[in-house]
Amino acid sequence: MKLPLFIAQRYLLAKKSHNLINIVTWISIVSICVATFAMIFVLSVFNGFNVVISDMIHQFSPDLNISPNKGKTIKLADFPLDKLKEIQGVDFVFPTITEDVLFKNSNKQQIGQVKGVPPEYNQISRIRGTILNDTTFTISNNNYNFGVPGAGMAYFLGINVYQPYSNIQVFAPKRGNASSFSLDNSFNSGRLLVTDVFSTQQEIDERLVLAPFSWLSDLMEYDELATDVEVFVESTGQEVNKPTSSETRGLKNIKKEIKEILGDDYKVQDQYEQQETLYKMMKAEKLAVYLILTFVLIMATFNVIGSLSMLIIDKRKDINVLKALGADKKLIRKIFINEGLMISVVGGILGLIIGIIAVLIQQHFGIIRLGNGDGNYIIEAYPVALEMADVVLVFITITIIGSVAAYFTANKSIEKMEDVSLNAR
């Protein structure tokens, strides 16, 4: 069983009769190495961007979001808020209102969403971490109602938080039928004083403004109603990183317990389910890149096919000697299949080693920068994250492609060589 592998190893390492075959063999190994390096590094870059986006989503999204299965609003008088607060591991439970509205500042207008939150919302440390001006922010006090727009929304409305008395006018549709379509008859309006701006994921920044819950409830003519209930669980200190496995298990248990309390009238969504479309899109993008790089790897494998074909022609005398010693066609085929597979695997392992080293260097030192390093980006260097699943996937891909290429090349080359020998006779 080890004889074909032993002979293939000797063929790989030994000097060939024609120096060109040695050159083509090393070109094959280098091409597989480069393609493998590209696969592992690019996939790690995608992992890095996914981590950055996930961190941003984690910063501004509740751990669990509760919304009604039917209708749009939750009647707070009938909702068991106190029971949810008593669940072990739950830190905060907040009713919120999220509505589509029209924002106006001077002559600039922008359609977006306003989110009504209670004053205690600023107690959540990861929410405070998104505020640009300070580590704390105020939603309301006895005299004023404050709005906290995203950085994108503030830009669209031309808001300067350092300018005294910056404010946003908010227009929300009146409930019920309006007598005529006009701002006065069809919309309720109110004003929010702006002293802070938050910054997180771009999509959220460009459409959302935080506002006091009670103020928005009056504006929308909601009476003890909310559109969602947000649940924040106790943190272990990792505010902006992915939850650990123990935290994930704890969150699943809390989610299960909340579902048991609420029944089938409400849906309880974790952060992945809240942004399901975005996460699916990121997975689809990574899959597309993997398929493209796999195609590049297949192109690189043509060098292996050429190298193996030349080696079979070069070793015709050896093949005849092996046949004279009793070797059958199956054993000879195995020798060259192992030879082609070894070329692919050696190139793949070298590419993986170089790729892993490059990813770790980029991860710790940030050699490849974003832009010219002038601080205009959220992150300064290309983010990378090495996942063992990607390493295993790339190695399996190389093995499969190398095996298929070596099998068909060995079969076809040996059959053609036998046909030539028969015709010569």
PyMOL commands that set and color helices and strands:
alter all, ss='L'
color gray80, all
select helices_A, chain A and resi 3-13+19-60+76-78+81-85+119-123+125-128+151-157+183-186+202-205+213-219+245-265+271-274+276-314+316-324+329-365+388-424
alter helices_A, ss='H'
color red, helices_A
select strands_A, chain A and resi 64-68+74-75+90-105+108-117+146-149+167-173+187-194+208-212+225-226+228-233+266-270
alter strands_A, ss='S'
color yellow, strands_A
deselect
rebuild
show_as cartoon
